[in-house]
Structures are given as C-alpha cells and as structure tokens.
Amino acid sequence: TNTKDTRVDGELIYAYAQTNMLSELEDFINESNQADIQKVGDRCYEERLFEAAKLLYTNIGNNQKLASTLVFLKEYQAALEAAKKANIPKVWKEVAYACVRSQEFRLAAIAGLNIVIHPDHLEGLIQHYEKFGYYRECTQLLEGSLGLERAHMGIYTELGVMYAKYDPDRLMDHIRTYAQKINIQKLIRVCAKWLMWPETVFLYAQYEEYDNAIMTMMEHSPTCWRHDVFVQHILKVTNLDLYYR
C-alpha cells in the first residue's frame, strides 16, 4: 500500500501543479503524505511548471534544483540565496550566467566571485561576459576578486588579458604591480597579438628572456625603444650576435 500511496499522492500533487492550484499543493505537501516530492518536482521542472517545482524543491531543501528553477522564473535574488546554500560551482555558474544575460550585474558579480576562485571555470565566465559585450562589468568583477583569499594566478593573468584587449592604458601598471602573480608566458602572447611592445619587453625581462626583450626592442623600436632599458638588458643577453645587429 505504501507504493500505491506514493503514486496516488504524487499524482495528486502533479494534478494540483497542472491546474495551477498552488495553495492546495502547498497545503498538501506541508501535511503528512507519501509522495516522492523529488520525483514530482523533477516532473514539474521538466514540464516547465516552475512555480510548482519551486514549492516542491523548497519543501525538500533541494537548493541546487531550486536555484535552477528560480533562474527560469527570473527570481534572481532568490536564486542567489539558493546558490549560497547549495554552494557548488555548477549552481553558481547557472545563476551568474543568467544574471549576466539579464543585465543583473550586481547579482552576477556576487555569484561570479564564487566562480572565479575555481581556475577551471574562470575562462568560461569571462567568455560569457564577452559574448554579450559586457567587458567593463567583467573587468570590474576581476578587479573586485584580486583581494579574495583564494585569488590565484589565473585571475591576475585574465585581468591583464582584459586590459590588453579593452583598456590597454591600464596594462603596464597591472603587470608592474603583479609581475610575480601572473602567467607571464600567456600575457607575452596576448601582448604580442595586440602589438603592445613596451609591455612585451617588460614581461620578457621579468621572465629573464633578455634576448627576446632586446630583439623586440630592435624590431619595434618606434613604439618601445628606451635607451636605459636597452643598456640594462643588452648586458644580460646570451646570444652575442645581438651586439652586432
């Protein structure tokens, strides 16, 4: 009889959901019943009966599915609260991405701070902002995450990439300040791509690749020649042919 009661109670809840009798649904699940609430909640979710799914997931404390449901309902503040309780990257990402799409940048940033600390998820989040052209908001998120306890090399590096692409005047200060915390090889490639030669020279020197620093100065002297820097680096090269170029 338990199996039968489970099926009957489940069908009753589903009927309430389908007919939008949400107060009756809520009363029923708050009283003693045999229904598999998770199963009915998933059924409602799959059939886009999100208001009913919200009640069901709330009832059993499934914050992961609740956050996802609230995103569909565009209840972003509540979705953020559910994400805090679930506290796993997948849920934070779903909420953050939805908030970016809806231009809810304050909420997106709160969720984003819980994503950027995971190196594997950082680039995907940045690409999501870039896809919609929200470069400034993405840069602000990365700037705001530098002081996090779990800030890592990827954050400092990707902020440098953002500056190189969208706010080049700020890049040199950034790499001077955080030279020890960035992935220098990656930023060298980015700077070369965007023709940022003074920054490229600086990064090569930080990496103790003085030959490349000198060659870059020679090849792009109109934009990055500095006599004092050249003299400083030429003494450290390993390829002595550079003396005669």
C-alpha positions in Angstrom: 0.0 0.0 0.0 2.9 2.3 0.5 3.8 2.2 -3.1 0.2 2.8 -4.1 0.0 5.8 -1.6 3.2 7.2 -3.0 1.9 7.0 -6.6 -1.6 8.4 -5.6 -0.1 11.3 -3.6 2.3 12.1 -6.3 -0.4 12.2 -9.0 -2.5 14.4 -6.8 0.4 16.9 -6.4 1.0 16.8 -10.1 -2.7 17.4 -10.8 -2.5 20.5 -8.5 0.6 21.7 -10.4 -1.0 21.2 -13.8 -4.2 23.1 -12.8 -2.2 25.8 -11.0 -3.8 25.1 -7.7 -0.6 26.1 -5.9 -2.1 26.9 -2.5 -3.7 23.5 -2.4 -0.4 21.9 -3.5 1.5 23.8 -0.7 -1.1 22.7 1.9 -0.9 19.1 0.8 2.9 18.8 0.9 3.1 20.6 4.3 1.0 17.8 5.8 1.9 14.2 6.1 2.0 12.5 2.7 3.6 9.5 1.0 4.7 11.3 -2.2 8.2 11.2 -3.7 8.5 15.0 -3.7 11.8 15.0 -5.6 10.3 12.9 -8.4 7.2 15.1 -8.7 9.4 18.2 -8.5 11.6 16.9 -11.4 8.5 16.1 -13.4 7.1 19.6 -12.9 10.5 21.1 -13.7 10.8 19.2 -17.0 7.3 20.3 -18.0 8.2 23.9 -17.1 5.7 24.0 -14.2 8.2 26.1 -12.4 6.0 27.7 -9.7 5.0 24.2 -8.6 8.6 22.9 -8.8 9.7 25.9 -6.7 7.4 24.8 -3.9 8.4 21.2 -4.1 12.2 21.8 -4.1 11.8 24.3 -1.3 9.9 21.7 0.7 12.7 19.1 0.5 15.6 21.6 0.6 17.0 20.7 -2.8 18.8 24.1 -3.3 20.6 23.0 -6.5 17.4 22.4 -8.4 15.6 25.3 -6.6 18.3 27.7 -7.8 17.8 26.5 -11.4 14.0 26.8 -11.1 14.3 30.3 -9.7 16.5 31.3 -12.7 13.7 30.2 -15.1 11.3 32.3 -13.0 13.7 35.3 -13.2 13.7 35.5 -9.4 17.4 36.2 -9.4 17.8 37.4 -5.8 16.1 34.2 -4.5 18.2 32.1 -6.9 21.3 33.6 -5.4 20.2 32.7 -1.9 19.6 29.1 -3.0 23.0 29.0 -4.7 24.6 30.2 -1.5 23.0 27.2 0.3 24.0 24.7 -2.5 27.5 26.3 -2.8 28.8 24.3 -5.8 30.3 25.8 -8.9 27.7 24.4 -11.3 24.9 26.2 -9.5 26.9 29.5 -9.1 27.6 29.4 -12.8 23.9 28.9 -13.8 22.9 31.8 -11.6 25.8 34.1 -12.7 25.3 33.4 -16.4 21.5 34.1 -16.2 22.2 37.3 -14.3 24.7 38.5 -16.9 22.1 37.7 -19.7 19.5 39.7 -17.8 22.0 42.6 -17.1 21.6 42.0 -13.3 25.3 42.8 -12.9 25.3 43.3 -9.1 23.9 39.8 -8.6 26.1 38.4 -11.3 29.1 39.8 -9.6 28.1 38.2 -6.2 27.7 34.8 -7.9 30.8 35.5 -10.0 33.1 35.9 -7.0 32.2 32.3 -6.1 33.2 31.1 -9.6 36.5 33.0 -10.3 38.2 31.2 -7.4 37.9 28.0 -9.4 40.6 28.1 -12.2 38.7 25.6 -14.3 35.6 27.8 -14.5 37.2 31.3 -14.9 37.7 31.5 -18.6 34.2 30.3 -19.3 32.7 33.0 -17.2 34.8 35.7 -18.9 33.8 34.4 -22.3 30.1 34.6 -21.2 30.5 38.3 -20.4 32.4 38.9 -23.6 29.8 37.2 -25.7 27.3 39.9 -24.7 29.9 42.7 -24.9 29.9 43.4 -21.2 33.7 44.0 -21.0 33.6 46.7 -18.3 31.4 44.6 -16.0 33.7 41.6 -16.4 36.8 43.8 -15.7 35.2 45.1 -12.6 34.4 41.6 -11.4 38.0 40.5 -11.8 39.3 43.7 -10.1 37.0 43.0 -7.2 38.3 39.5 -6.9 42.0 40.3 -6.5 41.6 40.7 -2.7 39.9 37.3 -2.3 41.6 34.8 0.0 41.5 32.2 -2.8 42.7 34.6 -5.6 45.0 32.7 -7.9 47.3 33.3 -10.8 44.5 32.9 -13.4 42.6 35.9 -12.0 45.7 38.2 -12.2 46.5 36.9 -15.7 43.0 37.1 -17.1 42.6 40.7 -15.8 45.8 41.5 -17.7 44.3 39.9 -20.8 41.1 42.1 -20.4 43.2 45.2 -20.1 45.2 44.3 -23.2 42.1 43.8 -25.2 39.8 46.6 -23.9 41.7 49.0 -21.6 45.3 49.0 -22.8 46.4 52.1 -20.9 46.0 50.2 -17.6 48.0 47.1 -18.6 51.6 48.3 -17.8 50.6 49.4 -14.2 48.9 46.0 -13.7 51.9 43.9 -14.9 54.4 46.0 -12.9 52.3 45.6 -9.7 51.5 41.9 -10.1 54.5 40.6 -12.1 55.0 37.8 -9.6 51.4 36.7 -9.7 50.7 36.4 -13.5 51.3 33.8 -16.1 54.0 35.7 -17.9 54.2 33.4 -21.0 50.4 33.7 -21.6 50.5 37.5 -21.3 53.5 37.8 -23.6 51.5 36.0 -26.3 48.5 38.3 -25.7 50.6 41.5 -25.7 52.3 40.4 -29.0 48.9 39.7 -30.5 47.7 43.2 -29.6 51.0 44.9 -30.6 51.7 46.1 -27.1 55.5 46.1 -27.4 56.7 48.0 -24.3 54.6 45.6 -22.2 56.1 42.7 -24.1 59.6 43.9 -23.4 58.9 44.3 -19.7 57.4 40.8 -19.5 60.3 39.2 -21.3 62.7 40.9 -18.8 60.6 39.7 -15.9 60.9 36.1 -17.3 64.7 36.7 -17.7 64.4 36.2 -21.5 66.7 39.2 -22.2 67.5 38.0 -25.8 63.8 38.2 -26.7 63.4 41.6 -24.9 66.3 43.1 -26.9 65.0 41.6 -30.2 61.6 43.0 -29.5 63.0 46.5 -28.8 65.1 46.3 -32.1 62.2 45.1 -34.2 59.6 47.6 -32.8 61.9 50.4 -31.8 59.4 53.2 -32.8 57.0 52.1 -30.1 59.2 50.5 -27.4 62.7 51.9 -27.6 64.1 53.1 -24.3 67.9 53.6 -24.2 68.2 53.0 -20.4 66.2 49.7 -20.6 68.2 48.6 -23.7 71.6 49.2 -22.0 70.3 47.4 -18.9 69.2 44.3 -20.9 72.0 44.1 -23.5 74.4 43.2 -20.7 72.4 40.1 -19.9 71.8 38.5 -23.3 73.2 35.0 -24.1 73.2 35.4 -27.9 76.2 37.6 -28.5 75.2 38.1 -32.2 72.7 40.6 -30.9 75.6 43.0 -30.2 76.2 43.3 -34.0 72.6 43.6 -35.2 
